[in-house]
Structures are given as structure tokens and as C-alpha cells.
Amino acid sequence: MPPHDGSGDIVDWDSVEEALGVPLPSDFRDFVAVYGAGSIDDQVEIASLEAGESDRVDSRP
């Protein structure tokens, strides 16, 4: 699945992980860097959070 021109997000992962209180997998961070936030075939939603948006994610195990 090649990325579209201009895709990919730059995220301050240290701030996001601090806000969430959990580390995020490196493959997720790599995916967001290449493809960015959005959906895949309207089936899977990929979130790319900014620091302070931890209320959008349920980080419970």
C-alpha cells in the first residue's frame, strides 16, 4: 500500500506517551510517520494523537 503524496504525520511521541501514560508500539509510530492518521477502506481508523488529546483513547488493558 504505497503512501499518498503528503501523507504522514509528525508527532511529538514523548508528549503523547506521557499524556497517555503508556508507551506506544514503534510499528504504530512508524506507520503514522509514513501514512498519517485516517482510515483504510473505511474499515480501520488510524488515530494520531497530539499531546493533551488522551481523552480520545481508552488506554486500559
Contact map, one row per residue, 1 for C-alpha under 8 A:
1110000000000000000000000000000000000000000000000000000000000
1111000000000000000000000000000000000000000000000000000000000
1111101000000000000000000000000001100000000000000000000000000
0111111000000000000000000000000000100000000000000000000000000
0011111000000000000000000000000000000000000000000000000000000
0001111100000000000000000000000000000000000000000000000000000
0011111110000000000000000000000001110000000000000000000000000
0000011111000000000000000000000111111000000000000000000000000
0000001111100000000000000000000111111000000000010000000000000
0000000111110000000000000000000010000000000000000000000000000
0000000011111000000000000000000010000000000000011100000000000
0000000001111111000000000000000000000000000000000110000000000
0000000000111111100000000000100000000000000000000000000000000
0000000000011111110000000000000000000000000000000000000000000
0000000000011111111000000000000000000000000000000110000000000
0000000000011111111100000000000000000000000000001111010000000
0000000000001111111111110000000000000000000000000000000000000
0000000000000111111111100000000000000000000000000000000000000
0000000000000011111110000000000000000000000000000011110000000
0000000000000001111111100000000000000000000000000000010000100
0000000000000000111111100000000000000000000000000000000000000
0000000000000000110111110000000000000000000000000000000000100
0000000000000000110111111000000000000000000000000000000000000
0000000000000000100001111101100000000000000000000000000000000
0000000000000000000000111111100000000000000000000000000000000
0000000000000000000000011111110000000000000000000000000000000
0000000000000000000000001111111000000000000000000000000000000
0000000000000000000000011111111100000000000000000000000000000
0000000000001000000000011111111110000000000000000000000000000
0000000000000000000000000111111111000000000000000000000000000
0000000000000000000000000011111111110000000000000000000000000
0000000110000000000000000001111111111000000001010000000000000
0000000111100000000000000000111111110000000000000000000000000
0010001110000000000000000000011111110000000000000000000000000
0011001110000000000000000000001111111000000000000000000000000
0000001110000000000000000000001111111100000001010000000000000
0000000110000000000000000000000100111110000011110000000000000
0000000000000000000000000000000000011111000011100000000000000
0000000000000000000000000000000000001111111111000000000000000
0000000000000000000000000000000000000111111111000000000000000
0000000000000000000000000000000000000011111100000000000000000
0000000000000000000000000000000000000011111110000000000000000
0000000000000000000000000000000000000011111110000000000000000
0000000000000000000000000000000000000011111111000000000000000
0000000000000000000000000000000000001111011111100000000000000
0000000000000000000000000000000100011111000111110000000000000
0000000000000000000000000000000000001100000011111000000000000
0000000010100000000000000000000100011000000001111100000000000
0000000000100001000000000000000000000000000000111110110000000
0000000000110011000000000000000000000000000000011111100000000
0000000000010011001000000000000000000000000000001111110000000
0000000000000001001000000000000000000000000000000111111000000
0000000000000000001000000000000000000000000000001111111110000
0000000000000001001100000000000000000000000000001011111110000
0000000000000000000000000000000000000000000000000001111111000
0000000000000000000000000000000000000000000000000000111111000
0000000000000000000000000000000000000000000000000000111111100
0000000000000000000000000000000000000000000000000000001111110
0000000000000000000101000000000000000000000000000000000011111
0000000000000000000000000000000000000000000000000000000001111
0000000000000000000000000000000000000000000000000000000000111
